[in-house]
Amino acid sequence: MALALEAMEVPPRLRVAARLLGWPFKWLGLRGDPALPPVTRALTALGPAYIKFGQILSTRPDIVGAELAQQLKYLQDQLPPFSTTVAKSMVAEELRLPVDDVFSSFSEPVAAASIAQVHRATLAENGRDVAVKVLRPGIERAFQKDIDAFYFAARTIELLSPASRRLRPMDVIAHFEGVVLGELDLRLESSAASEFADNTKQDAGFQVPKVIWELSGRSVMTLDWAEGINLADNVALDQAGIDRKALAARVLHLFLSHALRDGFFHGDMHQGNLKVALNGDLIAYDFGIMGRIDEYTRRVYAEILMGFIRKDYRRVAEVHFEAGYVPANRDIDEFARALRAVGEPIFGLDATHVSMARLLSYLFEVTERFGMETRTELILLQRTMVVVEGVARGLDPHINIWQVAKPVVEAYVARNVGPMALLRDLAQTARVLGRFGPRLPRIVEALLIAQAEQPKPVDNSPRAFGLRVVLGGLVLLGLGVWLGKLL
């Protein structure tokens, strides 16, 4: 752990604190597997929620160091499996059918992670190869213990460090809990996989295995088997003739497209959940963690990325203030200058010349200086972006993130920011008002009665007059749409 903290350039006082906090675990007897490296061993002993954290770190050798990242890759899909006999009994109980009647073959585990393990099987009915995902027994209870510990730690941090409250640790843990609970019901994962497949069916070079609904349930999920090379195996990719530079760019393109275009993205894109087919297609697995962002947040996110790509730091600062990410009482010019200090040292450089550890450290200083609070709606998006960049770096150490992202972001901004987007927004507003057309007279009447009962001085300022004009126009627009439907 000491080596990890040094690689991450953590301040000396925090290293000492981490060692002090680690001592109690020796007394608790959390020894883990002695055959594993120390950090990996500690995370597996602590529990599934900690393993999730280790999976994220495994994608960032530029932050934690190449040696530790390699050790942590074990957490992606090579954890100790549970008995195949137990897995078969769980499948039989969930499907209410004998396993041998459904599957002509059912393998030993081919992958095992913190939540579930996967078996390769063959359908008895038609010989179709499938992957059968089975939740770990008792996983709900194990995760709840971890979550309870996280809540205790968050409360302690807020109590001992009032300055940390801007990071909203309790809200962060609540967000994490919601994400985890979704992972523990494979019916929700099946639904997410189906929606993701529908959204991405036109994406060239990308595959989502098809869910077999009649053989899936709360603790079991069955989907088509898709053969491929693990994205972490660069040697195998090279031997298969896969262009890793093109693949790295495609990983980033697809993530940005799904986040910006669809507002629905894979939220756990580490190498253990991605494979490459022999034809070069990228295959995604494990849809337990999926992110969803609304249209407004997508536009904000795209404008921030576009501002950095164009080196327009003033616009990036304005977007932060407009979205409420930075308190209005802060100096926008000072914030723009701080953002320039973030962007300029990394713009135009390939990944080998950028220290992500130092960059993240400076970004944390900026958020503290300008009183920026944690935005829980962006946590998963930001976390996934960090993981995806790490995956892309693993495939192509010289990748230029800004250059690769530019065409995707520019295409989104061209379609969704500007006059055409405004017209679409007005049309959507008209449709919403049109649905409420029959109720508009009663709504207006209720407002007028309330105004008459509690008379207030009329605000004749230009701003108030403009607001009344806009609201009146929207009401008339809604009535027009409603009348148009009637006629």
C-alpha positions in Angstrom: 0.0 0.0 0.0 2.9 2.3 0.7 4.2 1.9 -2.8 0.7 2.7 -4.2 0.5 5.9 -2.2 3.9 7.0 -3.3 3.0 6.3 -7.0 -0.2 8.4 -6.6 2.0 11.2 -5.1 -0.1 11.3 -1.9 1.2 13.8 0.7 3.3 12.3 3.5 0.7 13.1 6.2 -1.9 11.1 4.3 0.4 8.2 3.9 0.9 8.1 7.7 -2.8 8.3 8.2 -3.5 5.4 5.8 -1.0 3.2 7.6 -2.6 4.0 10.9 -6.0 3.2 9.5 -4.7 -0.1 8.1 -3.4 -1.4 11.5 -6.9 -2.4 12.9 -7.4 -4.8 10.0 -4.6 -6.9 11.3 -6.5 -7.3 14.6 -9.7 -8.1 12.7 -8.0 -11.1 11.1 -8.7 -10.0 7.5 -5.8 -11.8 6.0 -7.1 -12.7 2.6 -5.2 -15.0 0.2 -1.5 -15.2 1.2 -0.6 -16.0 -2.4 -1.8 -12.6 -3.6 0.2 -9.3 -3.6 -0.4 -7.2 -0.5 -2.8 -4.6 -1.9 -4.9 -7.1 -3.9 -5.0 -9.4 -0.9 -6.2 -6.5 1.3 -9.0 -5.5 -1.0 -10.3 -9.0 -1.5 -10.3 -9.5 2.2 -12.2 -6.3 2.9 -15.1 -7.1 0.6 -16.9 -6.6 -2.7 -17.3 -2.8 -2.5 -13.5 -2.4 -2.0 -12.9 -4.8 -4.9 -14.9 -2.3 -7.1 -12.4 0.4 -6.1 -9.5 -1.8 -7.0 -11.0 -2.5 -10.4 -11.0 1.2 -11.1 -7.4 1.6 -10.0 -6.3 -1.4 -12.2 -7.1 0.7 -15.3 -4.8 3.6 -14.3 -1.1 2.5 -14.3 -0.2 6.1 -14.9 -1.7 6.9 -11.5 -0.9 3.9 -9.3 2.1 2.6 -11.1 2.4 -0.2 -13.7 3.3 -2.9 -11.2 0.3 -2.3 -8.9 -2.1 -1.9 -11.8 -1.0 -5.2 -13.1 -1.6 -6.8 -9.7 -5.0 -5.3 -9.5 -6.1 -6.7 -12.8 -6.7 -9.9 -10.9 -9.8 -8.2 -9.4 -11.4 -7.7 -12.8 -12.4 -11.3 -13.5 -10.1 -13.7 -11.8 -11.3 -13.8 -8.2 -11.8 -17.2 -6.4 -15.0 -18.7 -7.8 -17.7 -20.5 -5.8 -18.7 -24.1 -6.4 -20.2 -25.0 -9.7 -22.6 -27.3 -7.8 -23.9 -24.3 -5.9 -24.2 -22.4 -9.1 -26.2 -25.1 -10.7 -28.6 -25.3 -7.8 -29.1 -21.6 -7.9 -29.8 -21.7 -11.6 -32.3 -24.6 -11.1 -34.0 -22.7 -8.3 -34.3 -19.5 -10.3 -35.5 -21.1 -13.5 -37.5 -23.7 -11.8 -36.1 -26.3 -14.2 -33.5 -29.0 -13.8 -30.2 -27.7 -15.2 -29.5 -30.8 -17.3 -32.9 -30.3 -19.0 -32.0 -26.8 -20.1 -28.3 -27.1 -20.8 -26.5 -30.0 -22.5 -23.2 -28.8 -21.0 -22.4 -26.4 -18.2 -18.7 -25.5 -17.6 -16.7 -24.6 -14.6 -16.5 -20.8 -14.0 -14.7 -19.0 -16.9 -14.7 -15.7 -15.0 -15.3 -14.6 -11.5 -15.7 -11.0 -10.2 -16.9 -9.3 -7.0 -20.7 -9.7 -7.8 -21.1 -12.8 -9.8 -19.3 -15.5 -11.9 -19.9 -16.7 -15.4 -20.2 -20.2 -16.8 -20.2 -21.3 -20.5 -23.1 -23.5 -21.4 -24.8 -25.1 -24.4 -28.6 -25.0 -24.8 -30.0 -28.5 -25.0 -32.8 -27.3 -27.3 -30.7 -26.0 -30.2 -27.0 -26.3 -29.3 -26.6 -22.6 -28.9 -23.6 -21.5 -26.9 -24.5 -19.1 -24.0 -23.0 -17.4 -21.0 -24.7 -18.0 -17.7 -24.1 -15.3 -15.1 -24.9 -16.3 -11.5 -24.8 -14.0 -8.4 -22.5 -14.9 -5.6 -24.4 -16.5 -2.7 -24.9 -14.0 0.2 -23.6 -11.1 -1.9 -26.4 -8.8 -0.8 -25.4 -9.2 2.9 -21.7 -8.7 2.1 -22.3 -5.5 0.2 -24.6 -4.1 2.9 -21.8 -4.5 5.5 -19.5 -2.6 3.2 -22.0 0.2 2.6 -22.7 0.5 6.3 -18.9 0.9 6.9 -18.8 3.5 4.2 -21.6 5.5 5.8 -19.8 5.4 9.1 -16.6 6.6 7.5 -18.5 9.4 5.7 -20.1 10.6 8.9 -16.8 10.5 10.7 -15.1 12.5 7.9 -17.9 15.1 8.0 -17.6 15.4 11.7 -13.8 15.7 11.9 -13.4 17.8 8.8 -16.1 20.4 8.2 -14.3 21.5 5.0 -14.9 18.1 3.5 -18.7 18.7 3.5 -18.5 20.4 0.2 -17.6 17.0 -1.2 -20.9 15.6 0.1 -19.5 12.3 1.3 -22.8 11.1 2.6 -24.5 11.8 -0.8 -21.6 10.1 -2.6 -22.1 6.9 -0.6 -25.9 7.1 -1.1 -25.2 7.3 -4.9 -22.9 4.4 -4.7 -25.4 2.4 -2.7 -28.0 3.0 -5.4 -25.7 1.8 -8.1 -24.8 -1.3 -6.2 -28.4 -2.3 -5.5 -29.0 -2.2 -9.2 -26.2 -4.7 -9.7 -27.7 -7.2 -7.3 -30.8 -7.8 -9.4 -29.9 -9.4 -12.7 -33.4 -8.7 -14.1 -32.4 -5.0 -14.1 -29.1 -5.8 -15.8 -31.0 -7.8 -18.5 -33.2 -4.8 -19.1 -30.2 -2.5 -19.3 -28.4 -4.8 -21.7 -31.5 -4.9 -23.9 -31.8 -1.1 -24.0 -28.1 -0.7 -24.6 -28.3 -3.2 -27.5 -31.2 -1.2 -29.1 -29.4 2.1 -28.7 -26.1 0.8 -30.2 -27.3 -1.6 -33.0 -26.2 0.9 -35.7 -22.7 1.4 -34.1 -20.1 -0.1 -36.5 -17.6 -2.4 -34.8 -19.6 -2.8 -31.6 -21.5 -5.8 -30.2 -23.8 -6.4 -27.3 -24.7 -10.1 -26.6 -28.4 -10.8 -26.8 -30.2 -11.6 -23.5 -32.2 -14.8 -23.4 -35.1 -13.6 -21.3 -36.8 -16.9 -20.6 -33.6 -18.2 -19.0 -32.9 -15.1 -16.9 -34.2 -13.9 -13.5 -33.1 -12.1 -10.3 -30.0 -14.2 -9.6 -29.3 -15.7 -13.0 -28.8 -14.0 -16.4 -28.3 -15.9 -19.7 -27.1 -14.3 -22.9 -25.4 -15.3 -26.1 -21.8 -16.4 -25.9 -19.4 -14.1 -27.7 -15.8 -15.3 -28.3 -13.1 -12.6 -28.0 -9.7 -11.5 -26.7 -9.5 -9.8 -23.4 -8.8 -6.1 -23.8 -5.9 -6.3 -21.3 -4.0 -8.9 -23.3 -2.0 -6.7 -25.6 0.2 -9.6 -26.7 -2.8 -11.7 -27.9 -4.3 -8.6 -29.6 -1.0 -8.1 -31.5 -0.8 -11.7 -32.5 -4.3 -11.5 -33.9 -3.4 -8.5 -36.0 -5.7 -6.1 -34.1 -4.8 -2.4 -34.6 -4.5 -1.3 -31.0 -4.3 2.4 -31.8 -7.6 2.2 -33.8 -9.1 0.1 -31.0 -8.1 2.6 -28.3 -9.7 5.5 -30.4 -12.9 3.4 -30.9 -13.2 2.7 -27.1 -13.2 6.4 -26.4 -15.4 7.3 -29.4 -18.0 4.8 -28.4 -18.1 5.9 -24.8 -18.5 9.6 -25.8 -21.2 8.7 -28.4 -23.2 6.7 -25.9 -23.0 9.3 -23.2 -23.7 12.3 -25.4 -25.9 10.9 -28.1 -28.0 8.5 -26.0 -27.5 9.7 -22.5 -27.1 6.0 -21.5 -23.7 4.5 -21.2 -21.8 1.5 -19.9 -20.6 2.6 -16.4 -18.1 -0.2 -15.8 -15.8 -0.2 -18.8 -12.7 -1.8 -17.4 -10.8 -4.4 -19.5 -12.5 -7.3 -17.7 -15.9 -6.3 -19.2 -14.6 -5.7 -22.8 -13.3 -8.1 -25.4 -12.4 -8.0 -29.1 -13.8 -10.4 -31.6 -11.5 -11.8 -34.3 -13.1 -9.5 -36.8 -12.0 -6.5 -34.7 -15.4 -5.7 -33.2 -15.5 -4.5 -29.6 -17.8 -6.6 -27.4 -19.2 -5.3 -24.1 -20.2 -7.4 -21.2 -21.6 -6.9 -17.7 -24.3 -4.3 -17.7 -24.9 -4.1 -14.0 -23.6 -0.5 -13.8 -25.1 1.8 -16.4 -25.1 5.6 -16.4 -27.9 7.9 -17.5 -27.7 11.7 -17.9 -30.4 14.1 -19.0 -30.2 16.3 -22.1 -29.2 19.4 -20.2 -26.3 17.7 -18.5 -25.2 16.3 -21.8 -25.1 19.7 -23.3 -23.1 21.1 -20.4 -20.7 18.2 -20.5 -20.2 18.7 -24.3 -19.7 22.4 -24.0 -17.0 21.9 -21.3 -15.2 19.4 -23.5 -15.5 21.6 -26.6 -14.2 24.6 -24.6 -11.1 22.6 -23.6 -10.6 21.3 -27.2 -10.8 24.8 -28.6 -8.7 26.2 -25.7 -11.6 28.6 -24.9 -11.2 28.6 -21.1 -13.4 31.6 -20.6 -16.3 29.7 -22.2 -15.5 26.6 -20.0 -15.7 28.9 -17.0 -19.0 30.4 -18.1 -20.5 27.0 -18.6 -19.5 26.0 -15.0 -21.2 29.2 -13.6 -24.3 28.8 -15.8 -24.8 25.2 -14.7 -24.3 26.2 -11.0 -21.2 24.0 -10.6 -19.3 27.0 -9.2 -20.9 29.4 -6.7 -22.0 32.6 -8.3 -20.0 34.7 -5.8 -16.7 33.5 -7.2 -14.6 35.3 -9.7 -15.2 33.9 -13.2 -11.9 35.4 -14.6 -9.9 33.8 -11.8 -11.7 30.5 -12.5 -10.9 30.7 -16.2 -7.3 31.3 -15.4 -7.2 28.2 -13.1 -8.7 26.2 -15.9 -6.0 27.4 -18.3 -3.5 26.0 -15.9 -5.2 22.7 -16.2 -5.6 22.6 -20.0 -2.4 24.2 -21.4 0.2 21.7 -19.9 -1.7 18.7 -21.4 -3.1 20.1 -24.7 -1.5 18.5 -27.8 0.5 16.0 -25.8 0.3 12.3 -26.0 -0.5 10.3 -22.9 3.1 9.4 -22.1 3.8 13.1 -21.3 0.9 13.7 -19.0 1.0 13.0 -15.3 -2.6 12.2 -14.4 -1.7 11.9 -10.7 -0.4 15.5 -10.7 -3.3 16.7 -12.9 -5.9 15.1 -10.5 -4.2 16.6 -7.5 -4.3 20.1 -9.1 -8.0 19.7 -10.1 -8.8 18.8 -6.5 -7.1 22.1 -5.4 -9.1 24.0 -7.9 -12.4 22.6 -6.7 -11.5 23.4 -3.1 -10.4 26.9 -3.9 -13.6 27.8 -5.8 -16.0 26.0 -3.4 -17.2 23.5 -5.9 -19.4 20.8 -4.4 -19.6 17.2 -5.6 -22.3 16.7 -8.2 -23.7 13.3 -7.6 -25.4 13.2 -11.0 -21.9 13.4 -12.6 -20.1 10.9 -10.3 -20.6 7.9 -12.5 -19.9 9.8 -15.8 -16.6 11.2 -14.4 -15.6 7.9 -12.9 -16.2 6.1 -16.2 -14.3 8.7 -18.1 -11.3 8.1 -15.9 -11.6 4.3 -16.5 -12.2 4.6 -20.3 -9.1 6.9 -20.6 -7.1 4.3 -18.7 -8.3 1.5 -21.0 -7.4 3.6 -24.1 -4.0 4.4 -22.6 -3.4 0.7 -22.0 -4.0 -0.1 -25.7 -2.2 3.0 -27.1 0.2 4.7 -24.6 0.7 7.6 -27.0 -3.0 8.4 -27.5 -4.0 12.1 -27.6 -7.3 12.2 -25.8 -8.3 15.6 -27.0 -7.6 14.8 -30.7 -9.6 11.6 -30.5 -12.5 13.1 -28.7 -12.8 16.2 -31.0 -14.9 14.8 -33.9 -17.4 13.2 -31.5 -17.9 16.3 -29.4 -18.0 18.6 -32.4 -20.7 16.5 -34.1 -22.8 16.6 -30.9 -22.4 20.3 -30.4 -23.3 21.0 -34.0 -26.5 19.1 -33.6 -27.5 20.0 -30.1 -26.2 23.5 -29.3 -27.3 26.5 -31.3 -30.4 27.7 -33.3 -31.5 24.3 -34.4 -31.4 22.9 -30.9 -33.4 26.0 -29.7 -36.1 25.2 -32.3 -36.3 21.6 -31.2 -36.6 22.8 -27.5 -39.4 25.1 -28.4 -41.2 22.3 -30.3 -40.8 20.0 -27.3 -42.1 22.7 -25.0 -45.1 23.1 -27.3 -45.8 19.4 -27.2 -45.7 19.4 -23.4 -48.0 22.4 -23.2 -50.3 20.8 -25.8 -50.8 17.8 -23.5 -51.9 20.1 -20.8 -54.2 22.1 -23.1 -57.5 21.0 -21.5 -56.2 22.0 -18.1 -54.6 25.4 -19.1 -57.8 27.5 -18.5 -58.2 26.1 -14.9 -54.5 26.6 -14.2 -54.7 30.2 -15.4 -57.9 30.8 -13.4 -56.3 29.4 -10.3 -53.3 31.7 -10.7 -55.5 34.7 -11.2 -57.7 33.9 -8.2 -54.6 33.5 -6.0 -53.2 36.8 -7.3 -56.5 38.6 -6.5 -56.7 37.2 -3.0 -53.1 38.2 -2.2 -52.4 41.4 -4.2 -48.8 42.3 -4.6 -47.0 45.3 -6.1 -46.6 44.8 -9.8 -42.9 44.4 -10.9 -42.5 46.6 -14.0 -38.8 46.0 -14.4 -37.6 45.0 -17.9 -36.7 41.6 -16.6 -40.2 41.0 -15.1 -41.9 42.3 -18.3 -39.8 40.0 -20.4 -40.7 37.1 -18.2 -44.4 37.8 -18.5 -44.1 38.0 -22.3 -42.3 34.7 -22.5 -44.8 32.9 -20.2 -47.8 34.4 -22.0 -46.3 33.3 -25.3 -45.8 29.8 -24.0 -49.4 29.6 -22.8 -50.7 30.8 -26.2 -48.4 28.3 -28.0 -49.8 25.5 -25.9 -53.4 26.6 -26.6 -52.6 26.8 -30.3 -51.2 23.2 -30.3 -54.2 21.9 -28.4 -56.7 23.7 -30.8 -54.7 22.4 -33.8 -55.3 18.9 -32.5 -59.0 19.5 -32.1 -59.3 21.0 -35.6 
